[in-house]
Amino acid sequence: MDIIRLVRSAASLTFVLMIAAAGPAAHAAESAGLIGFTAEAAKQQRRLEADYRAKLSAEDQSQWSEQLTASAHHAGSAQTRRNVELIAAAFREWGFDVAIEEFDILLPVPLERSLELLAPTTYKALLEEDIVDGDASSAERDAVLPSYNAFSPDGDVTAELVFVNYGIPEDYEVLERYGIDVTGKIVIAKYGKSWRGIKPKLAGEHGAIGALLYSDPADDGYAKGDVYPVGAFKNASGVQRGSVMDMPLYPGDVLTPGKPAIKGTRRLSLDKAPTIANVPVLPISYRDAEPLLAALGGEVVPTQWHGALPITYHIGPGPAKVRLKLAFDWQRITIQNVIARLRGSEYPDEWVIRGNHHDGWNHGAADPISGMVALMSEAKAVGELAQAGQRPKRSLIYAAWDAEEPGLIGSTEWVEKHLKELDAKAVAYINTDGNGRGFASVGGSHTLEAFFDEVLNSVSDPQTLVSVAERLRAAIAVNGTPERRKDMESRETLRIAPLGSGSDYTPFLQHAGIASANLGFGGESAHGSYHTLYDTFEHFVRFRDPGFQYGVALADMAGTATLRLANAEVLPFRFAGLVDNLQLYLKEIEELAGKQREDAERINKLLREDSYALALDPQKPFGPPGAKKAVPHFNFAGLKNAVATVATAATRLDAVLQPGSIAPAVLEQVNRELYRSERTLTAEEGLPGRQWYRHQIYAPGFYTGYGVKTLPRVREAIEAELYDQVDGEIETTAAILRGFAAHLESITALLVSG
Ligand SMILES: [Zn+2]
C-alpha cells in the first residue's frame, strides 16, 4: 500500500500537511521502486530526478515565452525564422547536436476574404478582431494572419443560408426530419462538438456550396464568463482560425501523402489533392454571425440548438442570402523543424523522442509556446546534467515542429522522411502542446499506462503540493461520473486516455506505430483565446498560467517520463493495462452494436405502427425519421478470443520482466522487442479508405476528427452502418491482436531461455 492510499483512508489533514511540508521530494511513490529499474538503480534515478527538478525555472519559461511571442509566428513568417534561430541556439548552448530540417510544403494564405448579407437586409462582415486595452500584441496588424480556415478552396458563392447547429452528423438527421435540404445552400455552423474540418466536409457531402463557422457566446463567450480583456473568454470580435484539411484521411503536406515533402518527391497537382476541403469555408466572430442569424427565417431551431445571442434562432433556409468570396495564394513555403540530439551513453541507437510545435496561428502564447517553453526548460536541465556527467543511457531527440497548425505538417514530413530509422530505433514519443492550469492530462499508448501512473505519482501539483496523480484522483472522485469513479476505484493505476488526433503525436503513433503519449495540464483556465488574435503573452500571464507554475510542472512531468525511458534497464512497457483497455473497448463496441440494433428495431416498429404520425404536432413540419437498416448479430468471438490470447501472453511477459534478472546477452534484444511491440499493432494496408493510418487500435474518427475511435475497423463499420463488413473487420483486427500476442510470447521465450 502506498502513501497515497494511506492518506485517503486516514483522511488525515495533518498527515497531508506533513507530506506537503517535506517538500516536492516526498512523493507518494517515493518508497516504491520504479518500473524497469532495480532497487539500487531506482534510488539513483530518484536522485537524478531531484537534481533535474531543481534546475527547472519558471523565470526561464517566462522570458522565452515573451521572446517567442514577440510577434505573430505562423509557419513561414519572419518571427518563425527568428524563433527557429533562438530555439536552435539555445539547444546548442545546452550541449545538443542541432539540425534544422526543412521541408517544402503547400500553405495557402488569404488574398481576399469577403462575406456579405444580400437579403432581406444587408450587412458586410467586418472580419477583423479589435485592438483591446492592455494587450499591445492585439494591435499588431502587419505580421498577423487574418482569420481564415487553412485549406479552404477558393470560391465565390452566393446562396441562401441554413443554420446547421454544430454541423455534425446528428444535426443533419434533424434537418432531414424538418425536410430541409442544404443542397445549393451555404451553411452556418457553430464551432464545437467535433473537430472543425468535419463541418465543411459534411456540409459538402450534403450538397452545400459553402460554409461559415462561428463561436457561439454560449460555448466560449459571455455566457461562460467575462470576455477579453476583462476576463478570458471570447469577445465579440474574436475568431478561431484553424485548418480544415481532411486530416482523418492523412495529415501533413497535402501534395505528398505518405512521402516527405523534399526535393525529388513527386507532388500531386493541386486539383488532385484529396485533403483540401470540398467547399469554401470561413470562420467568423459572433459579431459578424449575429446579423446573418437574425436574418434567417423558417422554423425556430430545436431547443438544444439555441445559442446565447440575443435573437431567436431560426434554421432557414433564407430569406437570408449571403455571398462568400475567398481567394488564396496557394504558395509553397519552406518550413523548419529544429531537431536536437543528445547521444545516449549506453544505447545510442535507442531513441526517446520529445516534441512540441513552435508555430502558432498568431502570437500563440498558449498554443504552442506554453508547451514549447516547458520542453525547453526540460532540455536545458537534461543538457546541463549531461554536461555534468549524468548523460542519459539512451539517445534523446528534442524536436520543435513547424507547421503543426495547418495540419501536423512538420512532424508528419519528418516521420515520413525518417520512417525506416524510426522503425528500428524509436522507443517512444512524448508530445506536449498548449498548457494550462489545473489537472494532469495523459493520453497515450496503453502499454505505458502503468509507467505514466508512476510518473504522475512523482510530480507535485504546484497549487496543492500533493502529487498530480492524487489531485487527479480527487478531481475524479468529486466531479467524475459514477462510472468513472467506479472505474477508478476498481483499478490500481489511473486510466490514460486513448489518442485520436489534434497534435504531433499522430504521425508517430498512428503512422509509424511508435508508443506515444500526449501530456499537459488544464481544466482551470479558460479557452476563449484559442486560435484567436488574443492568444498573446498578455492574455496568457493573466488568465492561463500566471507565474508559469504549471509550465514547470509540465517540464517536471514530461522530463521525469523522458529520463525514466532513457535510463530504465528494462523498458517500462507493461501489458496488463493494454489488455484491460482492449476488454473495455470490445465491451463498448458490443454495446454500441446492441444499442444500434435496439434503436433500429424501436424506430422501425414506431414507423410501422404509425406512432410518429400520432405523436408529432401535425401543424409543424417535423417528420418521422427514416427507416433504419436492420442490425444483424455480429460474431465477436474471434475478437474476444484474440483479446484473451493477448491477456495470457501479457500476464506471462509482465511476470518475467524483472530488472536485474535478465541475462546481459539478451537484454538489448528484449528492450528492442519491447519497444517494437507497438509496431505489431499496425498494418501496412492501413485502415479502410485511409492507408496512411496504420494503427489498428487507435485512430481519429473519420467523422469526429480529433475524437478517438478505438478498434477503428470494427467500431467505424458499425457506426457507418456498413454491417456486411463488420465480421470481416472483426477477423482482421483479431489477426492483428494474435500477431501482437505472438510477439509478446517471443519476448517471454527470450527471457525464459536467456
Ligand atoms: Zn498546438
Residues whose N, C-alpha, C, O or C-beta is under 5 A from the ligand:
A	BS01	ZN	D367 P368 D433 G434
